[in-house]
Amino acid sequence: MASLTKDERERDDLVKHTGGCHCGAVRFEVYSAQDLNVFNCNCSICTKKQNRHFIVPKSQFTLLQGSDNLTTYTFNTHTAKHTFCKTCGVQSFYTPRSNPDGFGVAPHCLDPGTVRTVTVEEFCGENWEESMEKHQTIRSMSKLT
C-alpha cells in the first residue's frame, strides 16, 4: 500500500494522529485533518458498539503493531470488517461497508493532542442503502483527492 508523501500530506493540511486499543497491543497512525468529521451510525452493530468513526483512504493509515492481536467479525454482506483487539476487545479502526477501500477510525482511540475539533454527523444505518444513495460525499472519503 502506497503511503502519502510529505508534500501530499502538507498540501492537504493533514496531521499525523496516533492511537490504539485500550491494552496497547494494537497501535496505528493515521493522517487526517485536525478537524474531524465523525459519523454516528445507528445500524445494528454501530448502535451496540457506540461506533463513531471518521473515514480515511488506506494510504493514510498504517498499522504500527498488533496485527497478530487482531480478530475480525463480519455479518450480512460481509463487506465491513469489524476488526478488534483479541485482548481488550476494543475496535479502534475497521473497514466500513461504505468504504471498503479505506478505514473507519474511532476518534476516541486517538492519543490526545492532535485533534482540534470534532463535528458529528448522524448517519441512518438502519436504512443503509437509502442513506448511502442520499449522502453525496461518503464514498469519496476513502479516495485521495
Summary of the structure (lengths in Angstrom):
residues: 145
radius of gyration: 14.5
end to end distance: 16.5
largest distance: 40.0
contacts: 417
relative contact order: 0.24
helix: 25%
strand: 37%
